Amino acid sequence: MIKWCRKVPQELISRLYNQSVSGICDDELADEVGWALYARCESIISATNGFEKKVLICPKCGKDVPRVENVFDCPCGFHATWEEFKKSYKGKQLHASNALPIFLKYQRDFPRAETYGEKLICIDILIHSFHIKNSYYKELDSYDVEDESVALNRPTGANLIEGSLTEVILFLDKLSAIPDSQEKSRWKKVIRRANGGHIPEL
């Protein structure tokens, strides 16, 4: 049976941001949140590669395991059929789709972050990013969300954070805690464009 890393609890992320706003730089908490998101990203990347490239990152030893005759067989003892693999990630938002460059960027950058501030920046960029139409095969790991030529889709937080799409959008909005009404209006505009013109009550 293939076990994937679960989404990260909202409470854990909220605690990190609330402490940061209060001026508390809890490096251990930043590591806890950062590595939990890292593990989730690894599961997303592995599930995506398994489906798209027919190469699975072994959940037991970490080696690349190519699919041979509809089976993933690793020398370490891991074994899964193609059907078992597809069933394992169905409905769990583990396919990276058009956010793959963002998850790959975090996988590359977070382990290099040394200070509390660097870790928080990596986390913040990851959870506040979006799926970008037709970016799956591009190295598009940064963009201006206010550039209307950039075709935004749902937020990456939906793949990473516990809750439905609407719940995650509301959580991210609360997490931002933007007091300036102009900034709040800008956030609403971006979310509306990313969500096909629809927006939860913010």
C-alpha positions in Angstrom: 0.0 0.0 0.0 1.3 3.4 -0.9 1.1 6.0 1.8 1.4 9.7 0.9 2.1 12.6 3.3 -1.1 14.3 4.4 -2.0 17.9 4.0 -0.6 20.2 6.7 -3.0 21.3 9.5 -4.2 24.9 9.3 -3.6 25.3 13.1 0.1 24.6 12.7 0.6 27.1 10.0 -1.6 29.7 11.8 0.5 29.3 15.0 3.7 30.1 13.0 2.2 33.2 11.5 0.7 34.5 14.7 3.9 34.1 16.6 5.8 35.8 13.8 3.4 38.8 13.8 3.9 39.0 17.6 7.7 39.2 17.0 8.4 35.6 18.2 10.9 33.9 15.9 10.4 30.2 16.8 12.9 28.5 14.6 11.8 25.0 15.7 8.2 25.8 14.7 9.4 27.1 11.3 11.2 23.9 10.8 8.2 21.8 11.8 5.9 23.7 9.4 8.6 23.9 6.6 9.5 20.2 6.7 5.8 19.2 6.9 5.2 21.2 3.7 8.4 19.8 2.2 7.2 16.2 2.8 3.8 17.0 1.2 5.6 18.6 -1.8 7.7 15.4 -2.2 4.5 13.3 -2.2 2.9 15.6 -4.8 6.0 15.5 -7.0 6.3 11.7 -6.7 2.6 11.1 -7.5 2.8 13.5 -10.5 6.0 11.9 -11.9 4.5 8.4 -11.4 1.5 9.3 -13.5 3.1 11.6 -16.1 6.6 10.0 -16.5 5.8 6.5 -15.2 8.6 6.9 -12.7 7.8 6.7 -9.0 10.0 7.9 -6.2 10.0 4.9 -3.9 8.2 5.7 -0.6 10.5 3.3 1.3 14.0 4.1 0.0 13.6 7.3 -2.1 15.0 5.8 -5.3 13.4 6.3 -8.7 11.4 3.2 -9.7 10.3 3.0 -13.4 7.0 1.3 -14.3 7.6 -2.0 -16.0 4.6 -3.9 -17.4 2.2 -1.9 -15.3 4.2 -2.6 -12.1 6.5 -0.5 -9.9 9.1 -2.8 -8.4 11.9 -1.5 -6.2 14.9 -3.7 -5.1 14.2 -2.5 -1.5 11.0 -4.6 -1.5 8.4 -1.9 -2.4 5.8 -3.1 -4.9 2.7 -1.6 -6.4 0.7 -2.2 -9.5 -0.4 0.7 -11.8 -4.0 0.4 -10.6 -2.9 0.4 -6.9 -0.8 3.5 -7.6 -3.6 5.4 -9.3 -6.1 4.4 -6.6 -3.6 5.6 -3.9 -3.7 9.3 -4.8 -7.2 9.6 -6.3 -9.2 12.5 -4.7 -6.2 13.6 -2.5 -5.1 16.5 -4.7 -1.6 15.0 -5.2 -1.3 15.8 -8.9 0.8 18.9 -9.2 -0.8 19.9 -12.5 0.1 23.5 -13.3 1.8 24.2 -10.0 4.6 21.7 -10.5 7.3 24.4 -10.9 6.3 25.9 -7.6 6.5 22.6 -5.7 9.9 21.9 -7.3 11.2 25.4 -6.4 10.2 24.8 -2.7 11.8 21.3 -2.8 15.0 23.0 -4.0 15.0 26.1 -1.9 13.7 25.2 1.6 16.6 22.9 2.5 19.0 25.7 1.7 17.2 28.2 4.0 19.3 28.8 7.1 17.7 31.7 9.0 14.2 32.0 10.4 13.4 34.7 7.9 14.6 32.7 4.9 12.5 29.7 6.0 9.4 31.9 6.5 9.8 33.5 3.0 10.0 30.0 1.4 6.9 28.9 3.3 5.0 32.1 2.5 5.8 32.0 -1.2 4.7 28.3 -1.5 1.3 28.6 0.2 0.4 31.9 -1.4 1.2 30.8 -5.0 -1.2 29.7 -7.7 -1.6 27.1 -10.4 -0.7 28.9 -13.7 -2.4 27.6 -16.9 0.0 25.8 -19.3 2.9 26.0 -16.9 3.4 22.3 -16.3 6.2 22.0 -18.7 7.7 25.4 -18.1 10.2 26.5 -15.5 7.7 29.2 -14.3 8.5 29.4 -10.5 7.9 33.1 -10.2 5.4 35.6 -11.6 3.4 38.7 -10.8 -0.1 37.7 -9.6 -1.4 41.1 -10.6 -0.3 40.7 -14.2 -3.6 39.9 -15.9 -1.9 38.1 -18.8 -0.9 35.4 -16.3 -3.7 32.8 -16.3 -4.2 32.0 -12.6 -6.0 28.9 -11.5 -6.6 27.6 -7.9 -4.1 28.4 -5.1 -1.4 25.9 -4.4 -2.6 25.9 -0.8 -5.4 23.7 -1.8 -2.9 20.9 -2.5 -1.0 21.6 0.7 -3.3 22.7 3.5 -6.1 20.8 5.2 -9.6 21.9 4.1 -11.7 22.4 1.0 -10.8 24.9 -1.7 -13.1 27.5 -0.1 -11.8 26.8 3.4 -8.2 27.2 2.3 -8.9 30.5 0.5 -10.6 31.8 3.6 -7.7 30.6 5.8 -5.1 32.2 3.6 -7.1 35.5 3.6 -7.3 35.4 7.4 -3.6 34.5 7.6 -2.7 37.6 5.6 -4.6 39.8 8.1 -4.3 42.8 5.8 -5.7 45.9 7.6 -5.4 48.2 4.6 -8.7 48.2 2.6 -6.9 48.9 -0.6 -4.7 45.8 -0.1 -7.7 43.7 0.9 -9.4 44.8 -2.4 -6.3 43.7 -4.4 -6.3 40.3 -2.7 -10.0 39.8 -3.6 -9.3 40.8 -7.2 -6.5 38.2 -7.5 -8.6 35.4 -5.8 -11.6 36.2 -8.0 -9.5 35.9 -11.2 -7.9 32.7 -9.9 -11.2 31.2 -9.0 -12.9 31.8 -12.4 -14.7 34.9 -11.3 -16.1 33.4 -8.1 -15.1 34.3 -4.6 -16.0 33.1 -1.1 -17.2 35.7 1.3 -14.0 37.4 2.6 
